[in-house]
Amino acid sequence: MSIGIIGAGISGLTLAYELQQQGVDYHLWEASEKAGGYIGSTWETGPDGQRYLCELGPNSLLGDADLLLWLDQLGLTPELTFSKPVSKARYIFRDGHYRQLPSGPPSLLFGSFFSWKTKLAIFRERTNKTQSPGNETLGQFFRRRFSSEIVDYALAPFVAGIYAGDPENLLVSETFPMLLRYEKEYGSVLRGFIKNQSTAGRRQSFSFRNGMQALPDALAARLTNLSLNDPVSRISRTTDGWQVETKSGTQHVDQLVLAVSTDAAARLVLADYPAFGDALRHVEYPPMTAIHSVYKRADVQHPLNGFGGLNPTIEGRFAAGHIWSSSVFDGRCPDDEVLITTMVGGQSGERNARLADSVLTDSVQRELSASFGIAGKAPVFQKLTRWERAIPQYNAQILAVKQQVERVEKDDLFVCANWHNGVSLSDCIGKAKRLANQLSTKSLINKF
């Protein structure tokens, strides 16, 4: 039994590693010269020789004890760096400045971030007997159970930060299905959280001393059947599996896994599964641009005492938000400087993400200066990185994709990618592990 995997992002790498650990024959093809997909970390040199660690993709990984054990098996424990306690604070732009989002019942009840009307709505949520009508968006769900203020000043910036999306378009069933389960089983989202708080594993936010790229590099270094710079040009269904044509040649596999973006997957499956290819082509990916800016600590009046500041769409800001990278992790820049990562774009800011480099950097500079008290001071270092297709949107179009995925699995064609069943790094790692177990079990059964 042989398994082919197309795409060496975190999903494909994890799947290949897990199959290798279980002794299953596999081959992993990657079109680019390096593994990791959207994960990318670079050390940049400033004008005076200073060194800055810039995350071009995901900034951190959220995981539990099981994930930490898995990383230890990869030899990455000495490289781990955990987020600083101060980063637990989250800030939202409101009323002309960044205000800390309530972090618990006391700050929610006695703080001034939310109105008394919203506080009362949160309290009454436990007696809200309404049920989801199906295909409900996140915005509709939270308005029905809480209030519009929660949507505008908590949900919307949160969703923009995770999905680069709009809560009025993303489906609650595809993004946070546990909310629907809590509503159905407990009659209340809050009651569901309380009931499950003790059973949920404690998760921590962490990265690595040289950035997130350390993870795909560690996985790739351990793989024995990884082909880099070897794009797949065609796949075709055979009577006993799949034929995979690449730059290096043609290979037959019994089962095939797609671990690539939807545009690449659509191109490959269109001939055998036109309906699948068409559904994949309709998945939306808004653009996102990251701008890394470094300032002297003495020139920044704001304490930057948190994870960062998110910008609700309703406030009309230029950027989606700013991560205070040097406040989250040590070692990102010299101690007398600060590193801020600004995200521009997403579904609500596509036009801004596509502006010219000079317009983008000037606009970000003005927003940073006004928000954090850096008036008249230019950054000592700045780097711009563009993602034309950033994060797949789990909106109504994704439902047709899910239906097709279930159908093609009958032909031993599987999906392990961030556009199916979860976009986060921890989601992708978990999915890859589960699929590896499923495929290895099937391989074992076929031997007998």
C-alpha positions as a Markdown table, in Angstrom:
| # | Residue | x | y | z |
|---|---|---|---|---|
| 1 | Met | 0.0 | 0.0 | 0.0 |
| 2 | Ser | 1.5 | 3.3 | -1.1 |
| 3 | Ile | 0.2 | 6.8 | -0.4 |
| 4 | Gly | 0.9 | 9.9 | -2.4 |
| 5 | Ile | 0.8 | 13.4 | -0.8 |
| 6 | Ile | 0.7 | 16.6 | -2.9 |
| 7 | Gly | 1.9 | 19.7 | -1.0 |
| 8 | Ala | 4.5 | 20.1 | 1.8 |
| 9 | Gly | 2.7 | 22.7 | 3.9 |
| 10 | Ile | 2.2 | 21.9 | 7.6 |
| 11 | Ser | -0.6 | 19.5 | 6.7 |
| 12 | Gly | 1.3 | 17.5 | 4.1 |
| 13 | Leu | 4.5 | 17.4 | 6.2 |
| 14 | Thr | 2.7 | 16.2 | 9.3 |
| 15 | Leu | 0.8 | 13.5 | 7.4 |
| 16 | Ala | 4.0 | 12.3 | 5.8 |
| 17 | Tyr | 5.9 | 12.2 | 9.1 |
| 18 | Glu | 3.1 | 10.3 | 10.9 |
| 19 | Leu | 2.9 | 7.8 | 8.1 |
| 20 | Gln | 6.6 | 7.3 | 8.1 |
| 21 | Gln | 6.5 | 6.8 | 11.9 |
| 22 | Gln | 3.9 | 4.0 | 11.3 |
| 23 | Gly | 5.9 | 2.3 | 8.6 |
| 24 | Val | 3.6 | 3.2 | 5.7 |
| 25 | Asp | 5.0 | 3.7 | 2.3 |
| 26 | Tyr | 4.4 | 7.3 | 1.1 |
| 27 | His | 5.8 | 10.0 | -1.2 |
| 28 | Leu | 5.4 | 13.7 | -0.7 |
| 29 | Trp | 5.7 | 16.2 | -3.6 |
| 30 | Glu | 6.2 | 19.9 | -3.2 |
| 31 | Ala | 6.3 | 22.4 | -6.1 |
| 32 | Ser | 8.5 | 25.0 | -4.4 |
| 33 | Glu | 12.1 | 24.8 | -3.2 |
| 34 | Lys | 11.3 | 24.8 | 0.5 |
| 35 | Ala | 8.7 | 23.1 | 2.7 |
| 36 | Gly | 6.3 | 25.0 | 4.9 |
| 37 | Gly | 3.7 | 26.6 | 2.7 |
| 38 | Tyr | 2.4 | 29.8 | 4.3 |
| 39 | Ile | 4.8 | 29.4 | 7.3 |
| 40 | Gly | 7.9 | 31.6 | 6.9 |
| 41 | Ser | 10.4 | 33.2 | 9.2 |
| 42 | Thr | 13.3 | 35.4 | 8.2 |
| 43 | Trp | 16.1 | 37.1 | 10.1 |
| 44 | Glu | 16.4 | 40.6 | 8.6 |
| 45 | Thr | 19.3 | 43.0 | 9.1 |
| 46 | Gly | 18.7 | 46.7 | 10.0 |
| 47 | Pro | 20.8 | 49.7 | 8.8 |
| 48 | Asp | 23.1 | 49.5 | 11.8 |
| 49 | Gly | 23.5 | 45.7 | 11.8 |
| 50 | Gln | 20.6 | 44.9 | 14.2 |
| 51 | Arg | 18.8 | 41.6 | 13.6 |
| 52 | Tyr | 15.0 | 41.3 | 13.5 |
| 53 | Leu | 13.0 | 38.1 | 13.4 |
| 54 | Cys | 10.0 | 38.6 | 11.0 |
| 55 | Glu | 7.2 | 36.1 | 10.8 |
| 56 | Leu | 5.8 | 36.2 | 7.2 |
| 57 | Gly | 2.9 | 33.9 | 8.0 |
| 58 | Pro | 1.5 | 32.5 | 11.2 |
| 59 | Asn | 3.0 | 34.2 | 14.3 |
| 60 | Ser | 2.5 | 31.4 | 16.8 |
| 61 | Leu | 1.1 | 28.0 | 17.6 |
| 62 | Leu | -1.6 | 27.3 | 20.2 |
| 63 | Gly | -1.3 | 23.8 | 21.6 |
| 64 | Asp | -1.8 | 21.5 | 24.6 |
| 65 | Ala | 0.4 | 19.0 | 26.4 |
| 66 | Asp | -0.1 | 16.4 | 23.6 |
| 67 | Leu | 1.2 | 18.8 | 21.0 |
| 68 | Leu | 4.2 | 19.8 | 23.1 |
| 69 | Leu | 5.0 | 16.1 | 23.5 |
| 70 | Trp | 4.9 | 15.7 | 19.7 |
| 71 | Leu | 7.2 | 18.6 | 19.3 |
| 72 | Asp | 9.6 | 17.0 | 21.8 |
| 73 | Gln | 9.7 | 13.9 | 19.6 |
| 74 | Leu | 10.8 | 16.2 | 16.8 |
| 75 | Gly | 13.6 | 17.5 | 18.9 |
| 76 | Leu | 12.1 | 21.0 | 19.1 |
| 77 | Thr | 11.8 | 21.4 | 22.9 |
| 78 | Pro | 15.1 | 23.3 | 23.3 |
| 79 | Glu | 13.9 | 25.7 | 20.6 |
| 80 | Leu | 10.5 | 26.5 | 22.2 |
| 81 | Thr | 9.8 | 30.0 | 23.3 |
| 82 | Phe | 6.5 | 30.7 | 25.1 |
| 83 | Ser | 4.5 | 33.9 | 24.9 |
| 84 | Lys | 5.0 | 36.3 | 27.7 |
| 85 | Pro | 2.3 | 36.7 | 30.3 |
| 86 | Val | 1.6 | 40.3 | 29.3 |
| 87 | Ser | 0.5 | 39.1 | 25.9 |
| 88 | Lys | -2.8 | 37.7 | 27.4 |
| 89 | Ala | -4.2 | 41.2 | 27.2 |
| 90 | Arg | -6.0 | 42.0 | 24.0 |
| 91 | Tyr | -6.8 | 45.6 | 22.9 |
| 92 | Ile | -9.5 | 46.8 | 20.6 |
| 93 | Phe | -9.6 | 50.3 | 19.0 |
| 94 | Arg | -12.7 | 52.2 | 20.2 |
| 95 | Asp | -13.5 | 55.8 | 20.9 |
| 96 | Gly | -10.3 | 57.0 | 19.5 |
| 97 | His | -7.8 | 54.8 | 21.2 |
| 98 | Tyr | -6.9 | 51.1 | 22.0 |
| 99 | Arg | -8.9 | 49.8 | 25.0 |
| 100 | Gln | -8.3 | 46.5 | 26.7 |
| 101 | Leu | -10.9 | 43.9 | 26.0 |
| 102 | Pro | -12.5 | 42.4 | 29.2 |
| 103 | Ser | -10.7 | 39.2 | 30.1 |
| 104 | Gly | -13.1 | 37.8 | 32.7 |
| 105 | Pro | -16.3 | 38.3 | 34.6 |
| 106 | Pro | -15.1 | 41.1 | 36.9 |
| 107 | Ser | -13.6 | 43.3 | 34.1 |
| 108 | Leu | -16.7 | 42.6 | 32.0 |
| 109 | Leu | -19.2 | 43.5 | 34.7 |
| 110 | Phe | -17.4 | 46.5 | 36.2 |
| 111 | Gly | -15.5 | 47.8 | 33.2 |
| 112 | Ser | -16.7 | 50.3 | 30.7 |
| 113 | Phe | -15.8 | 48.6 | 27.5 |
| 114 | Phe | -19.3 | 47.2 | 26.9 |
| 115 | Ser | -22.6 | 49.0 | 27.5 |
| 116 | Trp | -25.0 | 47.9 | 30.2 |
| 117 | Lys | -27.4 | 46.8 | 27.5 |
| 118 | Thr | -24.8 | 44.3 | 26.2 |
| 119 | Lys | -23.9 | 43.2 | 29.7 |
| 120 | Leu | -27.5 | 42.5 | 30.4 |
| 121 | Ala | -27.7 | 40.6 | 27.1 |
| 122 | Ile | -24.7 | 38.4 | 28.1 |
| 123 | Phe | -26.4 | 37.7 | 31.4 |
| 124 | Arg | -29.7 | 36.8 | 29.8 |
| 125 | Glu | -28.0 | 34.5 | 27.2 |
| 126 | Arg | -28.5 | 31.5 | 29.5 |
| 127 | Thr | -32.2 | 31.8 | 29.1 |
| 128 | Asn | -32.2 | 32.5 | 25.4 |
| 129 | Lys | -34.3 | 29.6 | 23.9 |
| 130 | Thr | -33.8 | 30.4 | 20.2 |
| 131 | Gln | -32.1 | 27.8 | 18.0 |
| 132 | Ser | -30.0 | 28.2 | 14.9 |
| 133 | Pro | -32.0 | 28.1 | 11.7 |
| 134 | Gly | -29.2 | 26.4 | 9.8 |
| 135 | Asn | -26.4 | 27.9 | 7.6 |
| 136 | Glu | -26.3 | 30.8 | 10.1 |
| 137 | Thr | -23.4 | 33.2 | 9.9 |
| 138 | Leu | -21.3 | 34.1 | 12.9 |
| 139 | Gly | -22.7 | 37.6 | 12.9 |
| 140 | Gln | -26.3 | 36.3 | 12.9 |
| 141 | Phe | -25.5 | 33.8 | 15.6 |
| 142 | Phe | -24.0 | 36.3 | 18.0 |
| 143 | Arg | -26.6 | 38.9 | 17.4 |
| 144 | Arg | -29.3 | 36.4 | 18.1 |
| 145 | Arg | -27.7 | 35.2 | 21.3 |
| 146 | Phe | -26.0 | 38.3 | 22.5 |
| 147 | Ser | -25.9 | 41.8 | 20.8 |
| 148 | Ser | -24.8 | 43.8 | 17.8 |
| 149 | Glu | -22.2 | 45.5 | 20.0 |
| 150 | Ile | -20.5 | 42.1 | 20.7 |
| 151 | Val | -20.4 | 41.5 | 17.0 |
| 152 | Asp | -18.9 | 44.9 | 16.1 |
| 153 | Tyr | -16.4 | 45.2 | 18.9 |
| 154 | Ala | -15.4 | 41.6 | 19.9 |
| 155 | Leu | -16.4 | 39.1 | 17.2 |
| 156 | Ala | -15.6 | 41.1 | 14.1 |
| 157 | Pro | -12.0 | 42.0 | 15.0 |
| 158 | Phe | -11.4 | 38.5 | 16.4 |
| 159 | Val | -12.6 | 36.9 | 13.2 |
| 160 | Ala | -10.6 | 39.3 | 11.1 |
| 161 | Gly | -7.5 | 38.3 | 13.1 |
| 162 | Ile | -8.0 | 34.6 | 12.7 |
| 163 | Tyr | -9.7 | 34.1 | 9.4 |
| 164 | Ala | -9.1 | 37.5 | 7.7 |
| 165 | Gly | -12.8 | 37.3 | 7.2 |
| 166 | Asp | -16.2 | 39.0 | 7.9 |
| 167 | Pro | -18.5 | 37.4 | 10.5 |
| 168 | Glu | -21.4 | 38.4 | 8.3 |
| 169 | Asn | -20.2 | 35.8 | 5.7 |
| 170 | Leu | -18.5 | 33.1 | 7.7 |
| 171 | Leu | -20.7 | 30.2 | 8.8 |
| 172 | Val | -20.8 | 29.3 | 12.5 |
| 173 | Ser | -21.2 | 25.6 | 11.6 |
| 174 | Glu | -17.9 | 25.6 | 9.7 |
| 175 | Thr | -15.8 | 28.0 | 11.9 |
| 176 | Phe | -17.0 | 27.3 | 15.5 |
| 177 | Pro | -19.3 | 24.3 | 15.4 |
| 178 | Met | -19.0 | 23.8 | 19.2 |
| 179 | Leu | -21.1 | 26.9 | 19.6 |
| 180 | Leu | -24.0 | 25.2 | 17.9 |
| 181 | Arg | -23.4 | 22.1 | 20.0 |
| 182 | Tyr | -23.4 | 24.1 | 23.2 |
| 183 | Glu | -26.7 | 25.7 | 22.2 |
| 184 | Lys | -28.3 | 22.4 | 21.4 |
| 185 | Glu | -27.0 | 20.4 | 24.4 |
| 186 | Tyr | -27.0 | 23.0 | 27.1 |
| 187 | Gly | -29.4 | 25.6 | 25.8 |
| 188 | Ser | -26.7 | 28.2 | 26.2 |
| 189 | Val | -23.3 | 29.0 | 24.9 |
| 190 | Leu | -22.1 | 30.4 | 28.3 |
| 191 | Arg | -23.4 | 27.3 | 30.1 |
| 192 | Gly | -21.7 | 25.1 | 27.6 |
| 193 | Phe | -18.3 | 26.9 | 28.2 |
| 194 | Ile | -18.7 | 26.5 | 31.9 |
| 195 | Lys | -19.6 | 22.8 | 31.7 |
| 196 | Asn | -16.6 | 22.0 | 29.5 |
| 197 | Gln | -14.0 | 24.3 | 31.1 |
| 198 | Ser | -12.7 | 21.6 | 33.4 |
| 199 | Thr | -12.5 | 19.0 | 30.6 |
| 200 | Ala | -10.7 | 21.2 | 28.1 |
| 201 | Gly | -7.0 | 20.8 | 28.0 |
| 202 | Arg | -4.9 | 23.8 | 28.9 |
| 203 | Arg | -3.4 | 25.4 | 25.8 |
| 204 | Gln | -0.4 | 27.6 | 25.5 |
| 205 | Ser | 0.8 | 30.0 | 22.8 |
| 206 | Phe | 4.4 | 29.5 | 21.7 |
| 207 | Ser | 6.8 | 29.8 | 18.9 |
| 208 | Phe | 10.5 | 28.9 | 18.4 |
| 209 | Arg | 13.7 | 30.8 | 18.9 |
| 210 | Asn | 14.2 | 31.2 | 15.2 |
| 211 | Gly | 10.5 | 31.5 | 14.3 |
| 212 | Met | 7.8 | 29.3 | 13.1 |
| 213 | Gln | 9.8 | 28.0 | 10.2 |
| 214 | Ala | 11.6 | 25.7 | 12.6 |
| 215 | Leu | 8.6 | 23.4 | 12.7 |
| 216 | Pro | 8.4 | 22.6 | 8.9 |
| 217 | Asp | 12.1 | 22.5 | 8.7 |
| 218 | Ala | 12.3 | 19.9 | 11.5 |
| 219 | Leu | 9.6 | 17.8 | 9.8 |
| 220 | Ala | 11.1 | 18.0 | 6.4 |
| 221 | Ala | 14.6 | 17.0 | 7.7 |
| 222 | Arg | 13.1 | 13.8 | 9.0 |
| 223 | Leu | 11.3 | 12.7 | 5.9 |
| 224 | Thr | 12.9 | 10.1 | 3.6 |
| 225 | Asn | 10.5 | 10.5 | 0.7 |
| 226 | Leu | 10.1 | 14.2 | 0.2 |
| 227 | Ser | 10.6 | 15.7 | -3.3 |
| 228 | Leu | 11.1 | 19.5 | -3.3 |
| 229 | Asn | 10.9 | 21.6 | -6.5 |
| 230 | Asp | 8.9 | 18.8 | -8.0 |
| 231 | Pro | 5.5 | 20.1 | -9.1 |
| 232 | Val | 2.7 | 17.7 | -9.9 |
| 233 | Ser | 1.4 | 18.4 | -13.4 |
| 234 | Arg | -1.4 | 15.8 | -13.6 |
| 235 | Ile | -3.2 | 13.1 | -11.6 |
| 236 | Ser | -5.4 | 10.5 | -13.1 |
| 237 | Arg | -7.6 | 7.8 | -11.7 |
| 238 | Thr | -6.6 | 4.2 | -12.5 |
| 239 | Thr | -8.4 | 0.9 | -11.8 |
| 240 | Asp | -6.2 | 0.3 | -8.8 |
| 241 | Gly | -5.3 | 3.7 | -7.5 |
| 242 | Trp | -3.8 | 7.0 | -8.9 |
| 243 | Gln | -1.1 | 7.9 | -11.4 |
| 244 | Val | 0.8 | 11.1 | -10.4 |
| 245 | Glu | 2.9 | 12.9 | -13.1 |
| 246 | Thr | 5.6 | 15.3 | -11.8 |
| 247 | Lys | 8.6 | 17.0 | -13.2 |
| 248 | Ser | 10.8 | 14.1 | -12.0 |
| 249 | Gly | 8.6 | 11.4 | -13.5 |
| 250 | Thr | 5.4 | 9.4 | -13.1 |
| 251 | Gln | 4.5 | 7.3 | -10.1 |
| 252 | His | 1.6 | 5.1 | -9.2 |
| 253 | Val | 0.1 | 5.2 | -5.7 |
| 254 | Asp | -2.8 | 3.3 | -4.1 |
| 255 | Gln | -4.2 | 6.4 | -2.3 |
| 256 | Leu | -3.7 | 10.1 | -2.9 |
| 257 | Val | -4.0 | 13.1 | -0.6 |
| 258 | Leu | -4.4 | 16.7 | -1.6 |
| 259 | Ala | -2.6 | 19.0 | 0.8 |
| 260 | Val | -2.5 | 22.1 | -1.5 |
| 261 | Ser | -4.6 | 25.3 | -1.9 |
| 262 | Thr | -7.9 | 25.1 | -3.6 |
| 263 | Asp | -6.6 | 26.6 | -6.9 |
| 264 | Ala | -3.9 | 24.0 | -7.2 |
| 265 | Ala | -6.4 | 21.2 | -6.2 |
| 266 | Ala | -9.0 | 22.4 | -8.7 |
| 267 | Arg | -6.5 | 22.2 | -11.5 |
| 268 | Leu | -5.6 | 18.7 | -10.6 |
| 269 | Val | -9.0 | 17.2 | -10.1 |
| 270 | Leu | -11.0 | 19.0 | -12.8 |
| 271 | Ala | -10.6 | 16.2 | -15.4 |
| 272 | Asp | -11.8 | 13.4 | -13.2 |
| 273 | Tyr | -14.2 | 15.4 | -11.0 |
| 274 | Pro | -15.5 | 18.5 | -12.7 |
| 275 | Ala | -18.0 | 19.2 | -10.0 |
| 276 | Phe | -15.3 | 19.1 | -7.3 |
| 277 | Gly | -13.0 | 21.3 | -9.4 |
| 278 | Asp | -15.8 | 23.8 | -9.9 |
| 279 | Ala | -16.6 | 23.9 | -6.2 |
| 280 | Leu | -12.9 | 24.5 | -5.3 |
| 281 | Arg | -12.7 | 27.4 | -7.8 |
| 282 | His | -15.4 | 29.2 | -5.9 |
| 283 | Val | -13.6 | 29.2 | -2.5 |
| 284 | Glu | -12.6 | 32.8 | -1.6 |
| 285 | Tyr | -9.1 | 33.8 | -0.4 |
| 286 | Pro | -8.9 | 37.5 | 0.5 |
| 287 | Pro | -5.4 | 39.2 | 0.2 |
| 288 | Met | -3.3 | 40.2 | 3.1 |
| 289 | Thr | -0.2 | 42.3 | 3.5 |
| 290 | Ala | 2.1 | 42.2 | 6.5 |
| 291 | Ile | 4.3 | 45.2 | 7.4 |
| 292 | His | 7.0 | 44.7 | 10.0 |
| 293 | Ser | 8.0 | 48.0 | 11.6 |
| 294 | Val | 10.8 | 48.6 | 14.2 |
| 295 | Tyr | 11.1 | 51.7 | 16.4 |
| 296 | Lys | 13.3 | 52.8 | 19.2 |
| 297 | Arg | 11.5 | 51.9 | 22.5 |
| 298 | Ala | 12.2 | 55.5 | 23.8 |
| 299 | Asp | 10.3 | 56.9 | 20.8 |
| 300 | Val | 7.1 | 54.9 | 21.5 |
| 301 | Gln | 4.8 | 56.4 | 24.2 |
| 302 | His | 2.4 | 53.5 | 24.4 |
| 303 | Pro | 3.5 | 50.7 | 26.8 |
| 304 | Leu | 2.5 | 48.0 | 24.3 |
| 305 | Asn | 1.5 | 45.9 | 27.2 |
| 306 | Gly | -0.4 | 43.2 | 25.4 |
| 307 | Phe | -0.7 | 40.9 | 22.4 |
| 308 | Gly | -1.6 | 43.8 | 20.1 |
| 309 | Gly | -4.5 | 46.0 | 19.0 |
| 310 | Leu | -7.3 | 44.9 | 16.6 |
| 311 | Asn | -9.3 | 47.3 | 14.5 |
| 312 | Pro | -13.0 | 46.7 | 14.2 |
| 313 | Thr | -14.3 | 47.3 | 10.7 |
| 314 | Ile | -16.9 | 49.7 | 12.1 |
| 315 | Glu | -14.1 | 52.1 | 13.2 |
| 316 | Gly | -12.9 | 52.6 | 9.6 |
| 317 | Arg | -9.2 | 52.1 | 10.3 |
| 318 | Phe | -6.6 | 51.4 | 7.6 |
| 319 | Ala | -5.1 | 48.2 | 9.0 |
| 320 | Ala | -6.9 | 45.1 | 10.3 |
| 321 | Gly | -4.7 | 45.3 | 13.4 |
| 322 | His | -1.2 | 45.4 | 14.9 |
| 323 | Ile | 0.6 | 42.6 | 16.7 |
| 324 | Trp | 3.1 | 43.9 | 19.3 |
| 325 | Ser | 5.6 | 41.1 | 18.3 |
| 326 | Ser | 8.3 | 42.1 | 20.7 |
| 327 | Ser | 5.8 | 42.2 | 23.6 |
| 328 | Val | 4.6 | 38.6 | 22.8 |
| 329 | Phe | 8.0 | 36.9 | 22.4 |
| 330 | Asp | 11.5 | 37.6 | 23.6 |
| 331 | Gly | 14.4 | 37.8 | 21.1 |
| 332 | Arg | 12.5 | 39.4 | 18.1 |
| 333 | Cys | 14.6 | 42.6 | 18.2 |
| 334 | Pro | 17.1 | 44.4 | 20.4 |
| 335 | Asp | 15.9 | 45.3 | 23.9 |
| 336 | Asp | 16.0 | 49.0 | 23.2 |
| 337 | Glu | 13.6 | 48.6 | 20.3 |
| 338 | Val | 10.1 | 47.4 | 19.6 |
| 339 | Leu | 8.8 | 45.3 | 16.6 |
| 340 | Ile | 5.2 | 45.7 | 15.5 |
| 341 | Thr | 3.6 | 43.5 | 12.8 |
| 342 | Thr | 0.8 | 45.2 | 11.0 |
| 343 | Met | -1.8 | 43.2 | 9.0 |
| 344 | Val | -3.6 | 45.0 | 6.2 |
| 345 | Gly | -6.4 | 43.5 | 4.1 |
| 346 | Gly | -8.7 | 40.6 | 4.7 |
| 347 | Gln | -12.2 | 40.4 | 3.4 |
| 348 | Ser | -13.1 | 43.9 | 4.7 |
| 349 | Gly | -9.8 | 45.5 | 3.5 |
| 350 | Glu | -9.0 | 44.0 | 0.1 |
| 351 | Arg | -8.5 | 47.3 | -1.5 |
| 352 | Asn | -6.0 | 48.5 | 1.1 |
| 353 | Ala | -4.0 | 45.3 | 0.8 |
| 354 | Arg | -3.4 | 45.8 | -2.9 |
| 355 | Leu | -2.2 | 49.4 | -2.7 |
| 356 | Ala | 1.3 | 50.3 | -3.9 |
| 357 | Asp | 4.1 | 49.5 | -1.4 |
| 358 | Ser | 4.9 | 53.2 | -0.7 |
| 359 | Val | 1.2 | 54.0 | -0.1 |
| 360 | Leu | 0.9 | 51.0 | 2.2 |
| 361 | Thr | 4.0 | 51.8 | 4.3 |
| 362 | Asp | 3.1 | 55.5 | 4.6 |
| 363 | Ser | -0.5 | 54.7 | 5.7 |
| 364 | Val | 0.7 | 52.2 | 8.3 |
| 365 | Gln | 3.3 | 54.7 | 9.5 |
| 366 | Arg | 0.6 | 57.3 | 10.0 |
| 367 | Glu | -1.7 | 54.9 | 11.9 |
| 368 | Leu | 1.1 | 53.6 | 14.1 |
| 369 | Ser | 2.3 | 57.1 | 14.9 |
| 370 | Ala | -1.2 | 58.3 | 15.8 |
| 371 | Ser | -2.1 | 55.2 | 17.8 |
| 372 | Phe | 1.0 | 54.6 | 19.8 |
| 373 | Gly | 2.5 | 58.1 | 20.2 |
| 374 | Ile | 5.4 | 57.9 | 17.7 |
| 375 | Ala | 4.8 | 61.3 | 16.1 |
| 376 | Gly | 7.6 | 62.5 | 13.9 |
| 377 | Lys | 9.6 | 59.3 | 14.2 |
| 378 | Ala | 10.2 | 57.1 | 11.2 |
| 379 | Pro | 10.8 | 53.3 | 11.7 |
| 380 | Val | 14.4 | 52.3 | 11.9 |
| 381 | Phe | 13.5 | 49.2 | 9.8 |
| 382 | Gln | 10.5 | 48.2 | 7.8 |
| 383 | Lys | 9.6 | 45.1 | 5.7 |
| 384 | Leu | 6.5 | 44.4 | 3.6 |
| 385 | Thr | 5.2 | 40.9 | 2.6 |
| 386 | Arg | 2.2 | 40.3 | 0.4 |
| 387 | Trp | -0.1 | 37.3 | 0.3 |
| 388 | Glu | -2.5 | 37.6 | -2.6 |
| 389 | Arg | -4.4 | 34.5 | -1.4 |
| 390 | Ala | -4.2 | 34.5 | 2.4 |
| 391 | Ile | -6.8 | 32.4 | 4.2 |
| 392 | Pro | -9.7 | 30.3 | 2.7 |
| 393 | Gln | -13.1 | 31.6 | 3.7 |
| 394 | Tyr | -15.5 | 29.2 | 5.4 |
| 395 | Asn | -18.6 | 30.8 | 3.9 |
| 396 | Ala | -21.5 | 29.3 | 2.0 |
| 397 | Gln | -19.2 | 28.2 | -0.9 |
| 398 | Ile | -17.3 | 25.8 | 1.4 |
| 399 | Leu | -20.4 | 23.6 | 1.8 |
| 400 | Ala | -20.3 | 22.4 | -1.8 |
| 401 | Val | -16.6 | 21.6 | -1.3 |
| 402 | Lys | -17.4 | 19.5 | 1.8 |
| 403 | Gln | -19.9 | 17.4 | -0.1 |
| 404 | Gln | -17.4 | 16.7 | -2.9 |
| 405 | Val | -14.7 | 15.7 | -0.4 |
| 406 | Glu | -16.9 | 13.0 | 1.0 |
| 407 | Arg | -17.6 | 11.7 | -2.5 |
| 408 | Val | -14.1 | 11.5 | -3.8 |
| 409 | Glu | -12.9 | 9.7 | -0.6 |
| 410 | Lys | -14.7 | 6.6 | -2.0 |
| 411 | Asp | -12.1 | 6.7 | -4.8 |
| 412 | Asp | -9.2 | 6.9 | -2.4 |
| 413 | Leu | -8.7 | 10.6 | -2.9 |
| 414 | Phe | -8.4 | 12.5 | 0.4 |
| 415 | Val | -8.0 | 16.0 | 1.5 |
| 416 | Cys | -5.7 | 17.3 | 4.3 |
| 417 | Ala | -5.6 | 21.1 | 3.9 |
| 418 | Asn | -6.6 | 24.3 | 5.7 |
| 419 | Trp | -9.7 | 24.7 | 3.5 |
| 420 | His | -11.3 | 21.6 | 5.0 |
| 421 | Asn | -12.2 | 21.3 | 8.7 |
| 422 | Gly | -10.1 | 24.0 | 10.2 |
| 423 | Val | -7.6 | 26.7 | 9.2 |
| 424 | Ser | -5.3 | 27.0 | 12.3 |
| 425 | Leu | -1.9 | 25.3 | 12.5 |
| 426 | Ser | -3.1 | 23.1 | 15.4 |
| 427 | Asp | -6.2 | 22.2 | 13.4 |
| 428 | Cys | -4.0 | 21.1 | 10.4 |
| 429 | Ile | -1.6 | 19.1 | 12.6 |
| 430 | Gly | -4.5 | 17.3 | 14.3 |
| 431 | Lys | -6.3 | 16.6 | 11.0 |
| 432 | Ala | -3.0 | 15.2 | 9.5 |
| 433 | Lys | -2.5 | 12.9 | 12.5 |
| 434 | Arg | -6.1 | 11.5 | 12.3 |
| 435 | Leu | -5.8 | 10.9 | 8.6 |
| 436 | Ala | -2.5 | 9.2 | 9.0 |
| 437 | Asn | -4.1 | 6.8 | 11.5 |
| 438 | Gln | -7.1 | 6.2 | 9.1 |
| 439 | Leu | -4.8 | 5.5 | 6.1 |
| 440 | Ser | -2.4 | 3.3 | 8.1 |
| 441 | Thr | -5.3 | 1.2 | 9.5 |
| 442 | Lys | -6.7 | 0.7 | 6.0 |
| 443 | Ser | -3.2 | -0.2 | 4.8 |
| 444 | Leu | -2.9 | -2.8 | 7.6 |
| 445 | Ile | -6.3 | -4.3 | 6.8 |
| 446 | Asn | -5.4 | -4.6 | 3.1 |
| 447 | Lys | -2.3 | -6.7 | 4.0 |
| 448 | Phe | -4.5 | -9.5 | 5.4 |
